[in-house]
């Protein structure tokens, strides 16, 4: 019962993103337990480290699960998957910002064609309007339009850089979610029989 209470406490802390507390709780189980109770505490500790983006520590923790454990296939799958996380496709924020000197180019680089078209049209319209006003010697109006265009233009660069970060986070998130879905662990306690059940589902 103590292990069950500690495990549920650790899971609650993990879900609340109190990662240090969760690691501490699971570590208590690891130190005093054996068998699958210990193995699932190791497994959840590794998942906490994944959430903390400490890939090396997570992989090392997964490797602590013995081959005879029912959790070994899932742990091995996660560990091998994490070895490839640095090879995921990435977009450089610096390159995106540099390309954004030409409105829309930075968004095209980050694979956001609609935003690219919008940035190109808006900036193009402001620039065209400013040029027309200055050619007509309407300097005050031209200055006002130029002022707003500078805001749109700098916003275009910032948005392109932000898009690169969002692209990288999305790719990483989808990769990790795929790993989680391929190896899903759940824990069930039957009050009627006072029995503990460890349920592992794997998708291939």
N, C-alpha and C positions, 0 to 999 in steps of 0.2 A: 504493500500500500504506500509506503514511503517513497519508493521509486516512482510509482504511478503519480503521486502528488507532485514530486519534483519535476517529472517529465512534463506534466500539464503546465506547471509554473513556467518552465523553460520555454514551452511553446507559446504561452501567452506573452512572455517577454519578447520573444522573437517576433511575434505578430505586431507588437506595439513598437517595434524597432528599438527596443532597449537592448542592443546587441551585447554590450559588455555584461549586463546582468544575465542575459540568456547563456552566454558562454560560461559564466561562473556557475550557474545552476546545472548545466549539462556536465561541467567538469566534476561537480560533486557526485553525480551518478557514475561517471567514468571511474572515479577513484574507489567507490565502495561497492560497485556492482560487477557482475560478470555475465557472460552469455549475451543474449540478444538485447537485454536491457542496456548493457554497456555499449553494444554495437550501435543501437539506434541513437543513443546519446552522442556518440562520435559522429554519426551521420548528420544529425541535426546541427551539431557544432560546425561541421563543414559547410552546411547550407547557410548558417549565420555568416560565416566568413565569405561565402559567395556574395551575400547581400552587402557585405562591407567592402566588396571588390578586392579582397586580399586573395588573389588567385593562387599564389604559391602556397600559402598556408592552408587554403581550402583543399588543394590537391594533396598536400602532405597528410592532412587529416583524413581525407577519404581513403588514403592508402593504408591507414591503420586498421581498417576493417578486415578481418581474416577471410580467407577464401571459403571457408566452410559456412560462413554466415549467409543467410538469405538475402542480406543487403549488399553482398559483395558485387553482384552484377550491376546494380544501380550505382554503387560507389565507383566502380571501375569505369562505367560509362561517363559519369560526371568528371572524374579525374582526367580521362583521356580527352574529353571535350574541352576542358579548361586549358589544355596544352595548345589548343588552336585559337584561343581567344585573341591573342595578339596578332593573328593573321587575318582577322576580319577586315572587310573593306572599310576604309575610312575616307573622310573628306577633310582636307586641311582648312581650318578656319582662316589661316593666313592667306592661302591661295584664293579662297572664296572672297575675302575682303579685297584682295588685289584685283581680281577679275571684276569686282563690282564697280571699279572705276568706270567701266562701261555699264550703264544701268541694265540690269537683267542678267548679265553674264555670270555673276556670282551665284544667282539662283539656278541658272541652268546647270552649273557645275554641281550643285547640291541636289540636282534632280527634282526641281520644283518649277516646272515649265509655266504654270499659271502665274505664280508669283513673279517669274522672270518677265512674262508678257506685261503684267500690270506695272512693274517697275519701269520697264522700257517706255510704255505708253505715257505714264504719268510724268516721268522726268522729261521725256521728249516734248510733251505738250507744254510744260512749264518753260523749257528752254526756248522752244519756238515762239511762245508768247512774249518772253523777255526780249528776244532778238527783234521781233516785230515792233515792240513798243519803243525800243531804243532807236531803231531805224526811223520811226515816226517822230523822234525827238520828244517822246513822252517819258522823260527821265524819272520822274517821281513814280509813275505807275510801273515803269520797268524795274526800278529799284525794289519796289514792294514785291513784284513777282519773283525777282531774283532772290530776295530774302527768303521767301517761302520755298523756292526751288532748292536753295542750299539746305534747308531742313529736310526736304524730301530726299535729296541726294545723299546726305549723311545718313539718313534713316535707311536708305537702300543698302549702304555699305554695312551698317550695323545688322540689318536683317539678314544679309548674306552670310555674315560671320555666325550669327545665331543659327541659321539654317544648317550650317556645317556641324555645329555641336548637336543639334537635334537629330541630324542624320546619323551621327556616330552613336548617340544614345539609343536611337531606335533599333539600329542594327544589333547593338550589344544586347538590348533588352529582348529582342526576338530570339537571339541565339540562346540566351540563358533560359528563356521561357520554354524553348524547344527541348532543352536538356531536362528541365523540370518535368515537362509533360511526358517525356520518354521514360522517366523513372519517378513514379509517384508513390510516396509512403504515407500511410495513415495508421492511426492507432485507435483501437476500440476496446473498451472495458465493459464486460457484460455483468451487470449488477445481479442478475438472477443466478448465474453460475459462479460469480466471483472469479471470472476467467479473463485473462488479458489476451488480446489478439493483435498481431502485427500484420497489416495488410499492405502488400507491395504489388503495384501494378506497373507493368513495363510495356511500352509501345515501340514497335519495331518498324 
